[in-house]
């Protein structure tokens, strides 16, 4: 934590100096005392560590591969902001690579240039720092690093950057300016009233800026001031991004000293989460996969925030093998020791029980798909438990989990489905089906399966 800087430095000499003194003093009041870590909280959302990344700063979605490219600054590891380092590339599975055939001096800010507006089409645009001079680079699809323009002390480098609807590059600087470029040397669009930090551009090309004085201001595409006080009282390094639709909506989000806020059109905020990051220098990125990614420079990691999946309980159950003793589909709705109980028929040479359940998915194209089963068997010898889901693309049952069933006391199996989950949703009806089977391992034996709960957990 930043509040530990003095004592930790004297003891270990491994301090991470994350901010300039001005930013540190402005944000110090929000820091947690040494040794006290407050729990992350975002009701209705899951917060997980997506990847461990050294000194992550600005992020961008890299379209060809689906990866996330991440800028960095070596001053987080005891070096200087101008040190040449590689840009990070984080795969969709959280794997980490260095991108580019050579390091780039101070590559803090990155942006994917799909259309070739400033860099060659499909390249990664990188803003780098060489002593007091700024250069813009591009990392081409083959990894080759090329210089675009600079070094120059005339135009400062980007603290954050984005393209508007006309594919014009707009970037904000720590010296308090907005710059624009349509492919050439940048020019000043706006002189800001305070040092710049982050920006976000909406669908009408309004430019929302955050500055070191804790304010968000709004400018038109021509640089005209539209709202001098959209929001204030925020942290000195407040990241901005517009929601990607769905549960996120399309409004403005801000991350201020670890608190995630959503703003309406009038600048009124709703708190979405708290204590998400360990410092103030963080960045928001809404990904096409429906998740929100947050870089945590102080914590050397990238977080992923996703909506909690919707719990879907069975709407019908049919016992297809064994003798139905008690319970129906409602017995599977919650963990309450009210079970769907099925005994093995003494005439069943395959020595198994089996039932099929159905429900309706809330969406045809889920972003995630999980199933949860809680239950036990009463048996003298081992029994295997198998969960199958019906694959509508292949028109067959697919085994998603197979394990030894717990005897006598309940156990919980929670399975995350891999691959495209839409194959388990029937086109047109959104019907979903599961089949649960309990099979004696050692041949015939009298046993009963007792299922307390079965749920689908479906991400919108």
N, C-alpha and C positions, 0 to 999 in steps of 0.2 A: 504494500500500500504506500501511496505517496507520503503519508504523514510519518512514515518510518525512515525517510530518506537520510536524515542526519546520522542517527545512531547506526543504521544499517551500513552506511558508507564507511564509517570509522571502523566498524568491526570486520567487514568482509571485502570492501573495495569492489563489490560487484553490483553497485546501485544502477538502476535503470532510470536515467534522467529523461522523463517522458515529455516534459513540456518546458517551454521557456518560463522564466521566473514570473513574468506578468500573468500568464495563464494559470500558473500554479497558485499564485496568491488569490486570484479571482475565484478559483474553484475550491480553495482549501476547506471552506466551511462545510462542503458537502462530503468530505472524506470521512471514512470510518476509522475510529481509533485502532492503533496497532493491536493485532491479535484478534480483532472482532470482525468476523465475516457475516454479513447479513444475507439471509436466504433470498435467492431469486424468486420472484413471484410474478406470474402473469395468468390470472384466472382465465380458464378456457383455452389455454395454450400450453404446449409442451416446450420446454427449454432444454436443449441438449448441446453438448460440445460436439461440433461437427469435425473439427480438425485442430491439431496443434500446429501453430504457425508462428515463426519468429517475427516479432515486430510488425504485425499486419496493420496497414493503414487503409487506403481507399481500395474498393473492390469493383469489379465489373464482370458481367456475364459474358463469357466467350462463346459466341453462338456456334461455331463449327463443331465443338466437342461437348458443349454443355458444361464445361469447367467454369470455375471462378478464378479470374486472375486478380492478384492481390499486390498492391504497391507496398513499399516498406521503407523504413528509415533506420540506419544502423546506429543512430544515437540511442535507440532502445537497448542496444547490447554493448554500451560503453564506447561506441565509436562516434563518428560525426555524421551529421545529416548529409554531407556531401560525399560520403564514402561510396565507392562503386559496389553495388550488390545486385544480385539477380532478382527479378520479379518472381513471386511465387505463382504457381499454378496448382489449384486444388481441384482434384477430380470429383466427379459426382458421388464417388464412394468415400470421399474424405482423404484420398491419397494425396501426397504432396510431392511436387517436382519444382525444379528451378527452370524458368522459361527464358529463352534467349541464349544465343551462342556466346554472349559476352555480358558482363555486368554493366549496369548503367549507374552513373553518379546520382545518388539521392532520388531513386524512382518512387516517390511517395504517392503520386496520383496516376491512375490508369483509366483508360476508357476504350472500349472496343469500337473500332471504326468499320462498321459493316459495309458502308457504301463508298468508302474512299473519300470522305469529305475533306480530311486533312492528311491522313496517312494513306498508303496503298490499301485498296479495298480488302477487308478481312484481316487487317493488321490490328495490333494492340498499340494504341497511342499512349505514350509515357511522358510525363513531365519530370525532368531531372534537374538537379542542382549541381553546378560546378563553381565552387567558391561562391562569389557573389553574383555569378552569371547563371542564366537559365537556358536550358536546351530542351527541345522537344525531339523525342525519338519515336521510332516505330519498331515493333517486333513483328516481322512478317510471319506468315503461316508456317514457313519452314524453319522459324527460329532465328533468322538473320536479323541482327540489330542494325538499323540505319538511322542517321541523323536527319531530321526534317528541317529545323531552323534553330539558330542560336549556335554557340552561347552568346547571350546578350544581357547586358545590365539595364537595358532600356525597358524591357517588359519583364515583370516578376513572373515567377512560375506559379502553377496552379496549386491551390489548396484543395480544390474540388472542381470537377468539370463535367459537362453534359452537352448533348446535342439537342437543339430545338427541332421543331417539325420540318424546318427547311434545311436540316443537316448542317446548320451553322454551329460551330464550336463556341460554347460560352463557358468561361471559367472565372473563378473567384480567387483573389489573392490575399495573403496575409497582410499586404500593404494597404488593403482597403480599396480595391478596385474590381470592377467587372470588365473582363476583356472578351472580345469576340474575334473569330477567325473563320473565313470561308475557304481556307486552304493556304493562305499566305501568312505573313507575319501578323501577329495579333495587334489589335487596336483597342483603345479604351472605350468602353461603352458607358460606364457609370463610375463616378467617384463616390465611394461609400462613406458614411459618417464614422465608421469604426473598422478595425481590422477584420477582414473577411475570414470565414471559416468554411461553410458549406453552402451548397445551393441545390435546388430542385426546380425543374421546369414542368409546368402542367400542360394539359392537352391544348390549351389556347396560347401557349408560349409565354405565359406569365412566369417571371423568374422570381422565385422565393429565395431569399438569402438569409443566412444566419451570420451574426457578427459577434466579436469578442465582448460586446457590451450586453450580451444576452438577449438580443432582439431579433425578430424575424420581420423583414420588410419585403414588399412586393414591388416589382418593376415590370413595365411593359417590355415587349421585345425591342422597342426602339430606345430603351433606357429611361423612359419616363417613370417617375415615382407614382405608384398607384396606391400604396398603403404604407405609411411610415411607421405604423404601430400595429401590425397584424398580431404580434405576440411579443411579450417582454418578460423579464424576470427569469430567463432561462440561464443555463450554464454558459461558460465562455466558449465551449466547443460543441455546439449542438448540431448533430447530423440531421439531414433532411432527406425524405424520399416520399414519393407518392405511392399509395397502395396499388396492388396489382389486380384488384377486382376480387370477386368471390367474397369470402368472409372478411377480407381486409377492406373491401370497398375501394374507392378511388381518391379518398381524401389525403391530406398531408399528414405524414408521421414525422415525429422528431424524437431523437434520443438525446436527452439532456442529463448529464451526470448520472447515467445508468438508468434513468427513468424513461420509459417509452410512452409517448403521448400521441393521441390522434386528434387532429384539429378539424372542426367544421369550417364552412366557408366564411363564417364571421370571426374566426380566430379563437373560438372557444375550444378548450382542450378537454379530453377525457383520458384519464390515466389507464394505460393498458398493462404496464408491467413496471416493476421496481427492482433495483439492485441487479440489473442484468449484466453490467460490466463493472470491472474493478477500477476503472479510471475514466477520464473524460474524453480521451482521444479515440473515438470509435466511429464506425461507419455503418450505415444501413444499406442493404441491397435486397430489393424484392426480386426473387428469381422466378422465371417462368414455370418452375415446378410447383409454385404455390406457397413456397416457404419464404420466410424472412431470414436473411443472414446478417449477422452483426460481427464486425471485427472488433476484437478487444486487444488494443495495443499493449496495455499494461499486463494483461493476463496471457499474452502470447497464444491466442486461440481465436477461432471463429466459432460463433454459436449459430445454431439453427433453431428458429422458432416456428412451430407449426400449430395449427388449430388442433385442439383435442378432438380425436375422432368421435363421431356420433355412435352411441350404443344402440344397436338394433337387436331386439329380442325376437325369438321365433313367433310366427303367427300360426303355424300348424306343425303337428308332429304325427308321424305314422310309424308304428312299430312294425318292422319288416321281418324280424326274426326274434324268436323268444316269446315268452308269455308276459303280457303287459300286466303288472301288478298294481301300480299306483301312479298318479300324477299325469299331467298333460303338458301342453306347451307352456302354460303359465307357470308350471313348476320350474321351468328353466329360466325364468326372467330375472331372478335374483338369488343371491347366496343366502339361503335362509333355512337350510336343512329340510326343505320340502322337495323331495326328489321325484324324478321320473325313474321308476323302478321296473326293471325287466329281469325275469329269471330265465335261465337257459332251460329249454324244453328237454325233458329226458329222452325225447325221440330225435333230437338234433345230433346227427352223427358228426357235424362240423363243430359242435360245441361252441356256439357263439350267440351273442345277442346283437341286435342291430336296429337302428332307427334312423329315419330321415326327417329333416326339418326344413321349413321354408320361411322366407321373410321377403320384404321388399326393400331394396337399397334406396336411400334418399337421392342418389345421383347415379347417372348412367356411366360416368367416367370418374371413378374414385381416385383421389390422389394417394390414398393408402388403404390397405385392406388387412385386417387382423381378425382372428377368431380366438375366443376364450372359452375354455371348457373346464368346469370344476366337477369332480366326482370321484367315486371309488368303486371298487368291486368287493363283494363278500365271497371269498374263494379260499380253498385250502392250498392251491398251487398257483403258479404264476399265470396271469392273463395279460394279453397284449391289447393295447388301445390304439385305434387308428381313426384319424380324422380325414375325411375326403370332402372336397368341394367340387361342385359340378362345373366343368369347363364348357361353356356354351359355344366357344369357337371350335373346339375339338369334338363336341358332343359326347363327352365321356367324363367319368369321375377321375379326379386327380388327387392323389395322396399328398397332403400337406404336412402331416405329422404322424409318426408311428413310434410308440414307446411302451414300456411296461406300465400297466395300470397299477396305481397305488391300491393296496388292499387294506380294508377296514377303515382307514381315515382318508378324508378328501385331499386331493392334490389339485393344483391349477396348472393347466397347459395354456400358454398364450403364444400364438404363432403369428408371425409377421409374414405375409405372403410376398414372395419375390416375383419380379417381373411385372408385366402390365396387369393390374387387378381387374380391368374391365372385362376380361375373359370369363369372370365368374358372375357377371351381371347379364341377365337375359335382355337382348335388345328389344325395345318397345315396352316391356313390362317392368323392367328393373328387378325381376325375380332373382333371388339368390337361394341356393340350396346347399345343405351339408348332410353328410352321412357319417354316423358314428358307429363304430364296430368294436366289440369286445370279443376276443378269441382266446380260448383256452390253449395254453402252450403245450400241455402234456396230454392231449386227447380229452376224452370225455370226463367231465366232472360237473357236479351240480354247483352253479354259482349264480349270483345276481349282479347286475350293473345298476348303480345308483347315481344318476346324474343330477347334480344340484343346480347347475347353471350352464347355459350356453349363450354366448353373445357374439355378434359380429361388431367390429369396431371399424367404422368406415370414415375415411377422411374426405371432406368435400373439396 
